[in-house]
Amino acid sequence: MAVVEVNVDPGICGLKSQIIVEASDMMSAKVSIESDCPDIVKIGENIKEIDSMKDVFAKLGDSTVYQLGREYCKHGTCPVPGAILKGVEVACGLALPKDVHVEILKQE
């Protein structure tokens, strides 16, 4: 069984999340989420198991994760839904583990 931990520091809101994904095959993964954000907690309460083939390869916005994000998350630029899917992708062996970075530089 593969276990993947994804830690998200989302930026200025400061509401960090820890996502644990467990998978015994490529087809599905169990997801548990601890978060300082009440919206992300609600996503976690409703997302116990992910169909990896359906959700990882869905068009952006069409996966179960993004549908729950649309329902519960009030911030359209929240990086947590994408981080959940990246964790599922790695735990199911559909991608190698590699950190994702976004650097924001304001030009004056």
N, CA, C and O atoms as a DFTB+ gen file, in Angstrom:
432 C
 N C O
     1  1       0.847      -1.184       0.000
     2  2       0.000       0.000       0.000
     3  2       0.887       1.239       0.000
     4  3       1.848       1.332       0.764
     5  1       0.551       2.183      -0.863
     6  2       1.270       3.456      -0.923
     7  2       0.541       4.483      -0.065
     8  3      -0.684       4.591      -0.102
     9  1       1.318       5.228       0.701
    10  2       0.771       6.315       1.503
    11  2       1.512       7.587       1.111
    12  3       2.742       7.632       1.121
    13  1       0.752       8.612       0.768
    14  2       1.325       9.886       0.337
    15  2       0.793      10.989       1.243
    16  3      -0.405      11.056       1.518
    17  1       1.687      11.844       1.699
    18  2       1.314      13.017       2.492
    19  2       1.561      14.261       1.647
    20  3       2.644      14.444       1.092
    21  1       0.551      15.105       1.559
    22  2       0.658      16.357       0.818
    23  2       0.353      17.489       1.800
    24  3      -0.729      17.534       2.385
    25  1       1.301      18.391       1.974
    26  2       1.119      19.536       2.856
    27  2       0.979      20.786       2.002
    28  3       1.801      21.048       1.123
    29  1      -0.077      21.556       2.271
    30  2      -0.362      22.736       1.465
    31  2      -0.332      23.980       2.341
    32  3      -1.076      24.091       3.316
    33  1       0.539      24.914       1.976
    34  2       0.548      26.256       2.542
    35  2      -0.008      27.146       1.444
    36  3       0.710      27.480       0.502
    37  1      -1.292      27.542       1.547
    38  2      -1.978      28.161       0.425
    39  2      -1.666      29.631       0.182
    40  3      -2.190      30.224      -0.761
    41  1      -0.835      30.217       1.004
    42  2      -0.501      31.622       0.771
    43  2      -1.048      32.534       1.844
    44  3      -0.990      32.219       3.033
    45  1      -1.577      33.660       1.421
    46  2      -1.908      34.744       2.331
    47  2      -2.980      34.388       3.355
    48  3      -2.975      34.955       4.447
    49  1      -3.890      33.480       3.052
    50  2      -4.916      33.127       4.037
    51  2      -4.310      32.399       5.234
    52  3      -4.841      32.478       6.341
    53  1      -3.194      31.688       5.015
    54  2      -2.500      31.005       6.096
    55  2      -3.188      29.754       6.613
    56  3      -2.766      29.202       7.630
    57  1      -4.235      29.292       5.945
    58  2      -4.994      28.132       6.404
    59  2      -4.412      26.855       5.787
    60  3      -4.821      26.421       4.710
    61  1      -3.467      26.281       6.488
    62  2      -2.725      25.125       5.977
    63  2      -3.566      23.855       6.012
    64  3      -4.491      23.717       6.812
    65  1      -3.219      22.938       5.125
    66  2      -3.905      21.654       5.028
    67  2      -2.895      20.526       4.920
    68  3      -1.832      20.673       4.317
    69  1      -3.250      19.400       5.516
    70  2      -2.477      18.166       5.349
    71  2      -3.415      17.122       4.769
    72  3      -4.489      16.860       5.310
    73  1      -2.997      16.536       3.670
    74  2      -3.789      15.541       2.950
    75  2      -3.025      14.221       3.013
    76  3      -1.849      14.165       2.652
    77  1      -3.681      13.173       3.465
    78  2      -3.087      11.832       3.476
    79  2      -3.878      10.980       2.485
    80  3      -5.103      10.881       2.565
    81  1      -3.152      10.370       1.554
    82  2      -3.781       9.529       0.526
    83  2      -3.194       8.131       0.636
    84  3      -1.975       7.962       0.667
    85  1      -4.065       7.130       0.694
    86  2      -3.649       5.731       0.752
    87  2      -4.244       4.989      -0.432
    88  3      -5.435       5.109      -0.720
    89  1      -3.402       4.221      -1.118
    90  2      -3.881       3.443      -2.264
    91  2      -3.190       2.092      -2.299
    92  3      -1.983       1.985      -2.083
    93  1      -3.976       1.067      -2.574
    94  2      -3.407      -0.271      -2.716
    95  2      -3.331      -0.694      -4.177
    96  3      -2.759      -1.735      -4.501
    97  1      -3.911       0.121      -5.058
    98  2      -3.850      -0.156      -6.497
    99  2      -3.996       1.155      -7.256
   100  3      -4.053       2.228      -6.655
   101  1      -4.056       1.059      -8.575
   102  2      -4.151       2.258      -9.417
   103  2      -5.573       2.784      -9.554
   104  3      -5.780       3.860     -10.115
   105  1      -6.545       2.052      -9.055
   106  2      -7.937       2.367      -9.344
   107  2      -8.610       3.311      -8.352
   108  3      -9.485       4.087      -8.736
   109  1      -8.211       3.255      -7.075
   110  2      -8.888       4.092      -6.089
   111  2      -7.948       4.437      -4.951
   112  3      -6.926       3.783      -4.744
   113  1      -8.315       5.475      -4.220
   114  2      -7.504       5.929      -3.100
   115  2      -8.407       6.452      -1.996
   116  3      -9.456       7.041      -2.258
   117  1      -7.990       6.230      -0.770
   118  2      -8.676       6.794       0.386
   119  2      -7.980       8.102       0.748
   120  3      -6.752       8.188       0.758
   121  1      -8.788       9.114       1.044
   122  2      -8.260      10.450       1.321
   123  2      -8.737      10.904       2.689
   124  3      -9.916      10.781       3.020
   125  1      -7.812      11.431       3.482
   126  2      -8.191      12.083       4.735
   127  2      -7.499      13.446       4.773
   128  3      -6.358      13.598       4.339
   129  1      -8.215      14.419       5.299
   130  2      -7.727      15.802       5.269
   131  2      -7.859      16.435       6.646
   132  3      -8.908      16.356       7.286
   133  1      -6.784      17.059       7.087
   134  2      -6.809      17.936       8.254
   135  2      -6.488      19.323       7.742
   136  3      -5.535      19.508       6.985
   137  1      -7.285      20.305       8.156
   138  2      -7.082      21.652       7.630
   139  2      -7.502      22.701       8.642
   140  3      -8.394      22.482       9.462
   141  1      -6.839      23.843       8.565
   142  2      -7.239      25.011       9.348
   143  2      -8.429      25.705       8.701
   144  3      -9.043      26.578       9.315
   145  1      -8.762      25.330       7.479
   146  2      -9.844      25.970       6.724
   147  2     -11.133      25.165       6.876
   148  3     -11.157      23.979       6.545
   149  1     -12.201      25.783       7.368
   150  2     -13.457      25.037       7.516
   151  2     -14.034      24.563       6.180
   152  3     -14.722      23.542       6.138
   153  1     -13.769      25.279       5.103
   154  2     -14.253      24.856       3.785
   155  2     -13.555      23.573       3.333
   156  3     -14.193      22.669       2.794
   157  1     -12.255      23.502       3.554
   158  2     -11.486      22.309       3.173
   159  2     -11.861      21.134       4.066
   160  3     -11.888      19.993       3.604
   161  1     -12.150      21.393       5.328
   162  2     -12.615      20.328       6.227
   163  2     -13.897      19.709       5.665
   164  3     -14.054      18.488       5.687
   165  1     -14.813      20.540       5.164
   166  2     -16.062      20.030       4.577
   167  2     -15.788      19.168       3.345
   168  3     -16.443      18.146       3.141
   169  1     -14.825      19.579       2.530
   170  2     -14.449      18.745       1.381
   171  2     -13.968      17.392       1.882
   172  3     -14.383      16.351       1.373
   173  1     -13.093      17.410       2.881
   174  2     -12.558      16.168       3.438
   175  2     -13.622      15.254       4.012
   176  3     -13.517      14.031       3.910
   177  1     -14.641      15.837       4.613
   178  2     -15.727      15.037       5.180
   179  2     -16.551      14.338       4.100
   180  3     -17.245      13.362       4.384
   181  1     -16.480      14.824       2.884
   182  2     -17.300      14.296       1.790
   183  2     -16.505      13.561       0.718
   184  3     -17.041      13.261      -0.349
   185  1     -15.243      13.269       0.982
   186  2     -14.385      12.729      -0.079
   187  2     -13.597      11.502       0.374
   188  3     -12.398      11.415       0.106
   189  1     -14.215      10.590       1.027
   190  2     -13.500       9.464       1.639
   191  2     -12.715       8.616       0.638
   192  3     -11.593       8.207       0.937
   193  1     -13.268       8.345      -0.528
   194  2     -12.568       7.520      -1.514
   195  2     -12.701       8.134      -2.904
   196  3     -13.759       8.637      -3.283
   197  1     -11.604       8.079      -3.653
   198  2     -11.536       8.681      -4.986
   199  2     -11.352       7.580      -6.024
   200  3     -10.523       6.687      -5.847
   201  1     -12.113       7.640      -7.088
   202  2     -11.910       6.791      -8.256
   203  2     -10.801       7.468      -9.068
   204  3     -11.058       8.435      -9.785
   205  1      -9.591       6.968      -8.957
   206  2      -8.443       7.671      -9.539
   207  2      -8.524       7.807     -11.053
   208  3      -8.182       8.859     -11.594
   209  1      -8.960       6.786     -11.731
   210  2      -9.018       6.860     -13.186
   211  2     -10.036       7.910     -13.638
   212  3      -9.795       8.641     -14.599
   213  1     -11.148       7.980     -12.956
   214  2     -12.185       8.948     -13.302
   215  2     -11.746      10.369     -12.928
   216  3     -11.896      11.296     -13.725
   217  1     -11.204      10.538     -11.719
   218  2     -10.951      11.879     -11.210
   219  2      -9.610      12.471     -11.629
   220  3      -9.538      13.663     -11.928
   221  1      -8.558      11.680     -11.659
   222  2      -7.249      12.213     -12.050
   223  2      -7.249      12.601     -13.528
   224  3      -6.609      13.579     -13.914
   225  1      -7.958      11.846     -14.342
   226  2      -7.950      12.107     -15.773
   227  2      -9.167      12.893     -16.259
   228  3      -9.380      13.021     -17.465
   229  1      -9.962      13.419     -15.333
   230  2     -11.104      14.269     -15.700
   231  2     -10.598      15.620     -16.194
   232  3      -9.493      16.041     -15.853
   233  1     -11.400      16.284     -16.986
   234  2     -11.069      17.649     -17.386
   235  2     -11.093      18.532     -16.149
   236  3     -11.818      18.256     -15.193
   237  1     -10.303      19.588     -16.172
   238  2     -10.226      20.499     -15.039
   239  2     -11.620      20.984     -14.657
   240  3     -12.351      21.521     -15.489
   241  1     -11.974      20.791     -13.406
   242  2     -13.277      21.206     -12.910
   243  2     -14.326      20.120     -12.920
   244  3     -15.371      20.271     -12.286
   245  1     -14.077      19.019     -13.626
   246  2     -15.082      17.960     -13.737
   247  2     -14.926      16.837     -12.708
   248  3     -15.827      16.008     -12.575
   249  1     -13.819      16.789     -11.985
   250  2     -13.595      15.703     -11.034
   251  2     -14.470      15.870      -9.794
   252  3     -14.969      16.959      -9.510
   253  1     -14.642      14.787      -9.074
   254  2     -15.368      14.816      -7.807
   255  2     -14.752      15.843      -6.860
   256  3     -15.472      16.568      -6.172
   257  1     -13.435      15.905      -6.824
   258  2     -12.737      16.837      -5.932
   259  2     -13.098      18.279      -6.275
   260  3     -13.420      19.060      -5.380
   261  1     -13.051      18.639      -7.538
   262  2     -13.375      20.010      -7.923
   263  2     -14.870      20.303      -7.778
   264  3     -15.243      21.442      -7.498
   265  1     -15.717      19.315      -7.959
   266  2     -17.147      19.522      -7.720
   267  2     -17.402      19.831      -6.250
   268  3     -18.197      20.714      -5.927
   269  1     -16.725      19.101      -5.355
   270  2     -16.851      19.395      -3.927
   271  2     -16.240      20.753      -3.596
   272  3     -16.764      21.486      -2.756
   273  1     -15.138      21.084      -4.253
   274  2     -14.539      22.404      -4.066
   275  2     -15.499      23.508      -4.465
   276  3     -15.621      24.521      -3.776
   277  1     -16.174      23.304      -5.576
   278  2     -17.163      24.283      -6.050
   279  2     -18.300      24.442      -5.042
   280  3     -18.817      25.541      -4.842
   281  1     -18.684      23.330      -4.410
   282  2     -19.787      23.362      -3.457
   283  2     -19.397      24.006      -2.126
   284  3     -20.179      24.763      -1.551
   285  1     -18.189      23.708      -1.634
   286  2     -17.838      24.115      -0.276
   287  2     -16.816      25.242      -0.166
   288  3     -16.825      25.982       0.817
   289  1     -15.954      25.382      -1.134
   290  2     -14.852      26.347      -1.018
   291  2     -15.270      27.698      -1.588
   292  3     -15.795      27.788      -2.698
   293  1     -15.027      28.731      -0.813
   294  2     -15.448      30.082      -1.212
   295  2     -14.388      30.835      -2.009
   296  3     -14.620      31.968      -2.431
   297  1     -13.239      30.223      -2.217
   298  2     -12.125      30.934      -2.847
   299  2     -11.689      30.198      -4.114
   300  3     -11.120      29.108      -4.038
   301  1     -11.950      30.782      -5.253
   302  2     -11.698      30.138      -6.542
   303  2     -10.240      29.821      -6.840
   304  3      -9.964      28.966      -7.681
   305  1      -9.301      30.483      -6.177
   306  2      -7.889      30.213      -6.438
   307  2      -7.262      29.283      -5.393
   308  3      -6.039      29.156      -5.337
   309  1      -8.076      28.642      -4.579
   310  2      -7.552      27.728      -3.558
   311  2      -6.770      26.587      -4.227
   312  3      -7.284      25.943      -5.142
   313  1      -5.534      26.335      -3.777
   314  2      -4.728      25.279      -4.394
   315  2      -4.994      23.873      -3.840
   316  3      -4.442      22.899      -4.352
   317  1      -5.821      23.757      -2.818
   318  2      -5.993      22.460      -2.157
   319  2      -6.657      21.410      -3.058
   320  3      -6.179      20.276      -3.075
   321  1      -7.718      21.709      -3.801
   322  2      -8.288      20.653      -4.650
   323  2      -7.266      20.035      -5.617
   324  3      -7.238      18.817      -5.793
   325  1      -6.449      20.853      -6.227
   326  2      -5.413      20.327      -7.115
   327  2      -4.404      19.488      -6.361
   328  3      -3.923      18.478      -6.874
   329  1      -4.078      19.900      -5.142
   330  2      -3.126      19.149      -4.314
   331  2      -3.689      17.785      -3.931
   332  3      -2.947      16.805      -3.867
   333  1      -4.989      17.714      -3.678
   334  2      -5.622      16.423      -3.376
   335  2      -5.447      15.480      -4.564
   336  3      -5.054      14.326      -4.395
   337  1      -5.738      15.971      -5.751
   338  2      -5.614      15.129      -6.947
   339  2      -4.169      14.738      -7.229
   340  3      -3.913      13.620      -7.676
   341  1      -3.214      15.641      -6.975
   342  2      -1.804      15.288      -7.152
   343  2      -1.421      14.163      -6.194
   344  3      -0.684      13.252      -6.572
   345  1      -1.915      14.221      -4.958
   346  2      -1.644      13.157      -3.996
   347  2      -2.224      11.828      -4.432
   348  3      -1.575      10.791      -4.296
   349  1      -3.436      11.846      -4.954
   350  2      -4.073      10.626      -5.464
   351  2      -3.263      10.072      -6.631
   352  3      -3.020       8.869      -6.716
   353  1      -2.856      10.950      -7.513
   354  2      -2.077      10.548      -8.689
   355  2      -0.803       9.806      -8.277
   356  3      -0.468       8.777      -8.864
   357  1      -0.107      10.316      -7.287
   358  2       1.139       9.699      -6.827
   359  2       0.860       8.402      -6.069
   360  3       1.516       7.388      -6.309
   361  1      -0.115       8.432      -5.150
   362  2      -0.417       7.241      -4.354
   363  2      -0.849       6.071      -5.223
   364  3      -0.552       4.918      -4.910
   365  1      -1.546       6.361      -6.311
   366  2      -2.025       5.301      -7.215
   367  2      -0.983       4.891      -8.247
   368  3      -1.248       4.017      -9.073
   369  1       0.187       5.500      -8.216
   370  2       1.241       5.137      -9.156
   371  2       1.036       5.690     -10.548
   372  3       1.588       5.163     -11.513
   373  1       0.244       6.752     -10.668
   374  2      -0.013       7.349     -11.973
   375  2       0.951       8.482     -12.297
   376  3       0.957       9.000     -13.413
   377  1       1.763       8.862     -11.319
   378  2       2.791       9.889     -11.510
   379  2       3.847       9.718     -10.431
   380  3       3.576       9.174      -9.361
   381  1       5.035      10.180     -10.719
   382  2       6.099      10.164      -9.719
   383  2       5.932      11.347      -8.774
   384  3       5.390      12.380      -9.169
   385  1       6.393      11.211      -7.523
   386  2       6.283      12.335      -6.589
   387  2       7.225      13.471      -6.976
   388  3       8.423      13.260      -7.160
   389  1       6.687      14.642      -7.093
   390  2       7.466      15.834      -7.424
   391  2       6.717      17.035      -6.874
   392  3       5.521      17.193      -7.119
   393  1       7.422      17.885      -6.127
   394  2       6.793      19.081      -5.574
   395  2       6.333      20.016      -6.672
   396  3       6.926      20.084      -7.749
   397  1       5.264      20.735      -6.375
   398  2       4.723      21.760      -7.256
   399  2       4.990      23.102      -6.585
   400  3       4.743      23.258      -5.389
   401  1       5.488      24.064      -7.341
   402  2       5.772      25.386      -6.782
   403  2       5.120      26.463      -7.633
   404  3       5.121      26.403      -8.863
   405  1       4.571      27.437      -6.950
   406  2       4.045      28.626      -7.613
   407  2       4.743      29.810      -6.955
   408  3       4.653      29.996      -5.742
   409  1       5.427      30.594      -7.747
   410  2       6.104      31.771      -7.211
   411  2       5.377      33.009      -7.723
   412  3       5.159      33.157      -8.925
   413  1       5.008      33.888      -6.810
   414  2       4.274      35.084      -7.182
   415  2       5.134      36.301      -6.871
   416  3       5.475      36.550      -5.715
   417  1       5.480      37.054      -7.905
   418  2       6.306      38.233      -7.755
   419  2       5.539      39.435      -8.290
   420  3       5.210      39.489      -9.475
   421  1       5.259      40.381      -7.433
   422  2       4.539      41.577      -7.865
   423  2       5.540      42.577      -8.408
   424  3       6.525      42.909      -7.748
   425  1       5.280      43.054      -9.615
   426  2       6.152      44.035     -10.249
   427  2       5.628      45.450      -9.927
   428  3       4.436      45.727     -10.059
   429  1       6.511      46.300      -9.517
   430  2       6.133      47.699      -9.197
   431  2       6.500      48.599     -10.356
   432  3       6.271      49.807     -10.297
